[in-house]
Structure formats: C-alpha cells, structure tokens
Amino acid sequence: MPPIRRVLFAADFAARSKPALERTIALCQQLAAELHVLHVFGEDRPLPGEQDAARRAASNPAELLRPDQA
C-alpha cells in the first residue's frame, strides 16, 4: 500500500467535531501528510444517534418495542 500523503477532513466547525479534527491533525503530523479541510455547512441539528437517544429517553419501553415489531 502506498504511503498516505494527503488527508481530506470535512468540517462543519461544530464543537462536537473538534476532537476528530485534533486527531486528524495528529495523524497528519505522524504521517508527514498534507491536511486539506473542506468546510461543509447546513442546518445544525442533532446527529441521528443523538436524536434516537432523545427519543428513547422520552419514551416508555412498550412504545420503543412497537417500531421493532413493525
């Protein structure tokens, strides 16, 4: 496998993406690779996993079982 020379990081600059950017910077330093940042933007809303967690916290177990049965 050829060495990694360039890394593309798609960033919305949200606070929750900061740890991923920091790890990517460290990886690029280790690999002596170029880092290219692509700024992406759109409606800021909870991630699907965050939406699901909020839904589950607001529901009772019987309600959670219905979609799985369907």
C-alpha positions in Angstrom: 0.0 0.0 0.0 1.4 3.4 -0.9 2.0 5.9 1.9 -0.7 8.4 2.8 0.3 11.8 1.6 -2.9 13.8 1.7 -5.9 13.7 4.1 -9.2 15.4 3.5 -11.2 16.4 6.5 -14.8 17.6 6.0 -15.5 20.0 8.8 -18.6 22.0 9.9 -16.6 23.5 12.7 -19.2 22.5 15.3 -17.8 22.0 18.8 -18.6 18.2 18.6 -16.2 17.8 15.6 -13.2 19.4 17.4 -11.8 16.1 18.8 -12.0 14.5 15.3 -10.1 17.4 13.8 -7.4 17.3 16.6 -6.9 13.6 16.0 -6.7 14.1 12.2 -4.1 16.8 12.7 -2.0 14.5 14.9 -2.3 11.7 12.3 -1.1 14.1 9.5 1.8 15.1 11.7 2.8 11.4 12.3 2.5 10.6 8.6 4.0 13.9 7.3 0.9 14.2 5.2 -0.9 17.3 4.0 -4.2 18.2 5.6 -6.9 19.6 3.4 -10.0 20.9 5.2 -13.3 21.1 3.4 -15.8 23.4 5.1 -19.3 22.0 4.9 -22.4 23.6 6.3 -26.0 23.2 6.6 -28.8 23.1 9.2 -27.3 22.4 12.6 -29.3 19.6 14.1 -28.7 16.6 16.4 -26.9 13.6 14.8 -29.1 10.6 14.2 -27.7 8.8 17.3 -28.5 11.9 19.4 -32.0 12.0 18.0 -32.6 8.4 18.8 -31.2 8.8 22.3 -33.5 11.7 23.0 -36.5 9.7 21.6 -35.7 6.7 23.8 -35.3 8.9 26.9 -38.8 10.3 26.3 -40.5 7.0 25.7 -41.6 4.1 27.7 -40.4 0.5 26.9 -43.7 -0.5 25.3 -43.5 2.4 22.9 -40.0 1.5 21.9 -40.9 -2.1 21.1 -43.6 -1.1 18.6 -41.3 0.1 15.7 -39.1 -3.0 16.2 -42.1 -5.3 15.9 -43.4 -3.5 12.8 
